[in-house]
Amino acid sequence: MLPVDDDGQQDGGRPGCALRDRARPALPPEAPPRVDYQLTEADRALLVPMAVMGEWAARYGDDVPAAQDRFAERRVGQP
């Protein structure tokens, strides 16, 4: 008799050599394949400054095109 691994399946005693019950239906593959991500400590450290930048953009974003226009007007005629 083959030893039983942690999930109740028989294996041949070698890593990566588990015998599986073929009678159980396989789960259908996901398309596209699912990938789970987690933020690292460095990523989480960026959340606060990024939120502040978002607040700045919400407050001053409409002023940026006007400032760009003023800058462009000053450059007219300059070499």
C-alpha positions in Angstrom: 0.0 0.0 0.0 1.2 3.5 -0.9 1.6 6.2 1.9 -1.1 8.9 2.1 -0.1 12.5 1.8 -1.6 15.5 3.7 -4.6 15.8 1.4 -5.6 12.2 1.7 -4.1 11.2 -1.7 -1.7 8.3 -2.1 1.8 9.1 -3.3 4.7 7.0 -4.3 6.9 8.4 -1.5 8.8 10.7 -3.9 8.3 14.5 -4.1 6.2 15.4 -7.1 5.1 11.8 -7.7 1.5 11.9 -6.2 -1.1 9.5 -7.6 -4.4 11.3 -8.0 -7.9 9.9 -8.2 -8.8 10.4 -11.9 -12.6 9.9 -11.1 -12.8 13.4 -9.6 -13.5 16.1 -12.3 -10.7 18.6 -12.8 -11.5 22.3 -12.3 -11.8 24.1 -15.6 -8.8 26.4 -16.4 -9.4 30.1 -16.0 -8.9 32.3 -19.0 -6.9 34.4 -18.6 -5.1 32.5 -15.8 -5.7 34.0 -12.4 -2.8 35.6 -10.6 -2.9 36.8 -7.1 -0.7 39.7 -6.0 0.1 41.2 -2.6 1.7 44.6 -1.8 5.1 44.6 -0.3 6.1 46.8 2.6 7.7 49.2 0.1 4.5 49.2 -2.0 2.4 50.0 1.1 4.8 52.9 2.0 3.9 54.5 -1.3 0.1 54.5 -0.6 0.2 57.7 1.5 2.3 59.9 -0.9 0.3 58.7 -3.8 -3.0 59.6 -2.1 -1.6 63.1 -1.4 -0.6 63.4 -5.0 -4.1 62.4 -6.0 -5.5 65.1 -3.7 -3.2 67.7 -5.2 -4.3 66.7 -8.7 -8.0 67.0 -7.8 -7.4 70.4 -6.3 -5.0 72.0 -8.8 -5.4 69.8 -11.9 -7.5 72.4 -13.7 -4.8 75.0 -13.2 -2.2 73.0 -15.0 -3.4 73.7 -18.6 -3.6 77.5 -17.9 0.0 77.5 -16.5 1.2 75.6 -19.6 -0.5 78.2 -21.8 1.2 81.0 -19.9 4.5 79.3 -20.3 4.0 78.8 -24.0 3.1 82.5 -24.5 6.3 83.6 -22.8 8.4 81.3 -25.1 6.9 82.9 -28.3 9.6 85.0 -29.9 12.4 83.5 -27.8 15.3 81.9 -29.7 
